[in-house]
């Protein structure tokens, strides 16, 4: 899968107080970049706690569920668009189906 954009992940974990998310986000990135997902079932083989929330938006739990990652996945073109990275509190303040 092609992930757009790695920069958003780096910008997140380079923030003060969020450095603990770096290894988990980089692990997600490495696994996802090598993946050839076609369905939610394929995703859950790698990340069992992934949720589909509608409108091609998927939510991943990061670092033992301390953070949330929301992405849009276009299976037909093998693209993933990073839409949101944040804490649970920040996640609760967004509409993850339209972000």
C-alpha positions as CSV (number, residue, x, y, z in Angstrom):
1,X,0.0,0.0,0.0
2,X,1.2,3.5,-0.7
3,X,0.7,5.8,2.4
4,X,0.1,9.5,2.1
5,X,1.7,10.9,4.2
6,X,4.4,9.7,6.4
7,X,5.2,13.3,7.3
8,X,1.9,13.6,9.3
9,X,3.0,10.6,11.5
10,X,6.5,12.1,12.0
11,X,5.0,15.5,12.9
12,X,2.8,13.9,15.5
13,X,5.5,11.9,17.3
14,X,8.0,14.7,17.2
15,X,5.8,16.8,19.4
16,X,6.7,17.1,23.0
17,X,5.0,14.6,25.1
18,X,4.1,12.3,22.2
19,X,7.5,10.8,21.6
20,X,6.2,7.5,23.0
21,X,4.1,6.9,19.9
22,X,7.1,6.9,17.5
23,X,7.9,3.2,17.6
24,X,4.3,2.1,17.3
25,X,3.5,4.5,14.4
26,X,6.7,3.5,12.6
27,X,5.8,-0.1,13.1
28,X,2.3,0.6,11.7
29,X,3.9,2.4,8.7
30,X,6.3,-0.5,7.9
31,X,3.7,-3.2,8.1
32,X,1.2,-1.2,6.1
33,X,3.6,-0.2,3.4
34,X,4.3,-3.9,2.7
35,X,0.7,-4.9,2.9
36,X,-1.6,-5.7,0.0
37,X,-4.9,-5.2,1.6
38,X,-8.1,-5.7,-0.3
39,X,-10.7,-5.9,2.6
40,X,-11.2,-5.2,6.2
41,X,-10.4,-8.8,6.9
42,X,-7.0,-8.4,5.3
43,X,-6.3,-5.4,7.6
44,X,-7.4,-7.3,10.7
45,X,-4.9,-10.0,9.9
46,X,-2.2,-7.4,10.6
47,X,-4.1,-5.2,13.1
48,X,-7.0,-7.1,14.7
49,X,-8.5,-4.1,16.5
50,X,-9.1,-2.0,13.4
51,X,-12.5,-0.5,13.0
52,X,-14.3,0.6,9.8
53,X,-16.3,3.7,10.6
54,X,-17.8,4.4,7.2
55,X,-17.0,6.5,4.1
56,X,-13.7,4.5,3.5
57,X,-12.4,5.6,6.9
58,X,-10.6,3.2,9.2
59,X,-9.5,3.7,12.8
60,X,-6.4,2.0,14.2
61,X,-5.5,1.8,17.9
62,X,-1.8,2.8,18.4
63,X,0.5,1.9,21.2
64,X,-1.8,-0.2,23.3
65,X,-4.8,2.0,22.5
66,X,-3.2,5.2,23.8
67,X,-3.5,6.9,20.4
68,X,-5.8,6.7,17.5
69,X,-5.0,6.9,13.8
70,X,-7.7,7.6,11.2
71,X,-7.0,6.8,7.6
72,X,-8.9,6.7,4.3
73,X,-8.2,3.5,2.4
74,X,-8.7,3.3,-1.4
75,X,-8.3,-0.4,-2.0
76,X,-8.7,-0.2,-5.8
77,X,-5.6,2.0,-6.1
78,X,-3.7,0.7,-3.0
79,X,-3.6,4.1,-1.4
80,X,-3.9,5.1,2.3
81,X,-4.4,8.7,3.3
82,X,-3.6,9.7,6.8
83,X,-6.3,12.0,8.1
84,X,-5.8,12.1,11.9
85,X,-3.3,11.1,14.6
86,X,-4.1,11.9,18.2
87,X,-5.0,10.9,21.7
88,X,-8.3,9.4,22.6
89,X,-9.5,12.8,24.0
90,X,-8.6,14.5,20.7
91,X,-10.3,11.7,18.8
92,X,-13.5,12.1,20.8
93,X,-13.7,15.7,19.5
94,X,-13.7,14.8,15.7
95,X,-16.1,13.2,13.3
96,X,-13.9,10.4,12.1
97,X,-16.1,9.6,9.1
98,X,-15.6,13.0,7.5
99,X,-12.1,14.2,8.7
